């Protein structure tokens, strides 16, 4: 029994034999932390939606203090996590510690500077969700209760970090929202203002998808890739455009699947449970044949 147990330990310790599923981190090199990133998202939400997340006792007299404290904490934690993301897939050299620290601090600072713009975009998303749902009684209900706002806020945070060339961390942040809400938005997607997802569960938005302004989706919608071009070794080619482009003022109803680098024109309406893999003209209405 002891010999079998020892043999099992040896097999599990042979990193070379399982290098694809084992990560060897250097000494004193930080690892990304989902727990810390969860705190970062909560801090960001408390800054973007003060009084709804974090300390509820916020008023006109205390908001500057509230925002200031949270931004300082956010900047500190985000700097650490950006550094961890940079170090995750690189050969860490001790002499480059100061350089990586400064790069991480600079990217965290640049992200903080974008928070007012992120809040403006999220404000439009809240308006779209409220106006698009007769059951919504107030903006506060939308912010508190709607999974789409949580998922979209994570996306907008992650998208800003991705545009700053922060590795790994943006994907973790959107996957956290995926786990929380069932809405899967890749941080590389491009999404305009006044975006809303009604109900939300099962929505998938791919990396190179582009969504215009005032677009509404329902649960189960997929903006996916039609196929994966392969290289000479038979492996999928990374980093190429492969997802749909959705125009302005488009509605996509539940469980419709839209695939490939197609264009859905402005003002189009796509009914439920449809498979779409060709361009949709502006103003078109696609429905199942009765």
N, C-alpha and C positions, 0 to 999 in steps of 0.2 A: 504494500500500500504506500509506504513512504517512498520507495523507489519510483513508483508510478507518478506520485505527486511531484517529486523532484524532476522527473523527465518532462512533465507537463510545464513546470516552471521554466525549464530550459528552452522548450519549444516556444513558449510565449515571449521569451527574452531575446530571441534571435531577430533583432530589428532588421537586419539585411534581408531576411526571408520575408518580412512583412512590411517593407519600407513604404509601400503605397498606403497603408492604413495606420502607420505610426509616425509621430512627429518628434524629431529630436531637437530640443530647444537648448541653446547655449546657456551656460551659467550666467546668472544675473541678467538674463534677457527677458523682458516682460512678455507675458502672453495676454491676448485679448480676453476680457472677462465679460461674460454675459450678465453677471450680476451688476458690475459697474456700468455697463451699457444700459441696463434697465434704469439705473439711477439717472444716467445722462438723459435718457428719453423723458423721464418724469420731470427732471429739472427744466428741460427744454419746453415741455408742455406747460409747466407752471409759469414760464416766462411768456410763452405765446398766448396762453389762456389764463391770465392771472385771476385767482379767486375760484377757478374751477378745478385746478390741479395744484397740489402742494398746499401751502398755508391758505386756508379759506378766509382768514381775517385780514383781507386786503381792502384798503380804501384809498381815497385820493391823498391822504396824509402819509400813508405807509408804503405806497406802491414803489416809490423810488428806492427805498431801503430793501423791499422785497426783491425787486428786480436786480438790484446791485449785488446782494448776497448770493442770489441764485446764479447770476452770471459768473461771479468769481469762482464759485464751486464748479460750475459747468466747465469753465475754461481749464481749471486744474485737472479735473477728471478726463476731459476730452483730450488734453495734451498727452496724458499717459496712454490712453487707448489708441490714439493716432500713432504714437511711438511703437506700441505693441503691434499694430497692423503693419507698419513699415518693416519691423524686425521679423515678422512671422515668416516671410518667404525670402529672406535674404541672408547671406553669410555675414553675421554680425562681427564687426571688428572693433576692439576696445577703443582704439584711437579715434573712432568716428562717433563716440558717444555724444560729445558736445555738439557735433554737427547735426546729428539726428534729433537731439533735444531741441535745438533751435528751429529746425524744420517743422517739428511737431507743434511747437509753441506758435509758430507763425501760421500754420494751417488752422489751428484752433482759434486764433485771433481773427483770421479771415472769415471763419464760419460765424463767429459772434457778430461780426459786422453785417452779415446777411440776415440776421434774425428779424429786423423790421420788414424786409421784403418777404420773408417766409410767412410772417404773420399776416401781411396784406393778402397773400395768395390763399392762405387758410381761411381768412375772413370771407373771401369769395366762395370758397367751398362750403362754408357753413350756410351762407345765403342760399346757395344752390340746393343744398339738402333741405333747408326749411321751405323754400318755395316749391320744391318738387315733391313734397310729401304732405298731403292734407292732414295726416295724423300728427304732424309736428306742431306743438303748441307754442314753442318759443325757441330762440337761438340757444338758450341755456340747455334745453332738453336735447337739442341736436349735439351740442358739445359734450354733454355728460353721457349720453346714452348711445349714440349712433356709432357702430363699429367702423363705418366708412371714414369718419373724422379721425379716429385713432390710426387707422391704416394709412390714410392720406397724409396725416401729420408725420408719421414715421417715414413715409416715402419722401416727403419734401425735405426733411432733415437729412436723410440718407443721400438724396440726389445732390444736395448742396455739397456734402462731403465728397461725393464721387467726383464732382466737377473740380474739386480741389486736389484731385489725384490721391485721395486717401484710399489705400488698399484695404480690402477685407471688411473693415468696420461698417461701411454702408450696407453690405449684403447681410451682415448679422442683424443690423437694425431693422431692415425690412422683413427678414425672416422671423424676428420677434413679433412683428405685427401680424405676420402670416399665422403664427401659432396662437396669437391672442384673438384674431378676428376671422380667420379662414379666408382672408383676402391676400392674394399673392401678387405684389407689385414689385417688379425688379427696379432697383435704384437707378438703372440706366435709362429707363423709359422717360419720354418727354411728355409732360402733361400740362395743358394750359389752365387758365383760370375758370372758376365756376364749374368745377368738376364734382360729380356726385355719383355714388354707388348705392342704390336702394337695396336694403337687406344685406347684400354683400357676399354672403357665404359662397365659396367656390369660384370667385372671380380670379382670373389669371391674366396678368398684363406683362408681356415679355420685354426683354432688354432693349430692343430697338424699336418698340412701338412708339408711335407719335400720336398724341391725342390733342385736338384743338380746344377751343374755348366753348363753355356751355354744353358739355357732353354729359349725358346721363346713361348709366348702365344699371342693369338689374343683376340679381344673383345668378351665378353659374356662367357668366360670359367669359369666353376665352379669346384673347388676342395672342395667337400663337404662331409658331413657325410651321410652314407647310411641309418642308423637308429640310434635311441637313446635308448640304454639299460636303463631299468627302475629299480628303487630300490623296496623294498617290499611295499612302500607306493604309487607306481605308478609314482614317480617323476624321471626325467632324471638324470642319474648318471653323476656327473661333473668330469672333469679332466682326462678322459680316452682317449686313442688313438683312433681316429675315422676318420682320413682323409688320402688321398692318399700320397704315396711316389713316387716322380718323379725322375728318374735317370738323368744322365748327357746327354747333347746334344739332348734333346727332343724338339719336336715342337708340339704344341697343337693348332689346328685351331679353328676358331670362333664358339661360341655357343655350344661347346662340354661340357658335364657334366660328371665328373669323381668322383665317390662316393665310400666311404668306405676305409678301411685300405688295399687297394690294392697297388701293385707295378707296375709302368710303367718303363720298362727296358731301359737301356742306348740306345740312338740312335733311339728310337721309334718315329713314326710320327702318330698322331691321327688327322684324318680329321675332317671337320666341321660337326656340328649338330649330334654328336654321343652321345650315352648314354653308359658309360663304368663302369661296376661294378665288373669286374674280372681282374686278373693280365694280363699285356701286356708284352710279351717276348721282350728281347732286339732286336732292329733292326726291329721290326714289323711295318707294315703300315696298319692302320685301315681306311677304307673308307666306305661310304655308297654303297650298291649294286645298280648298275645302272639298 
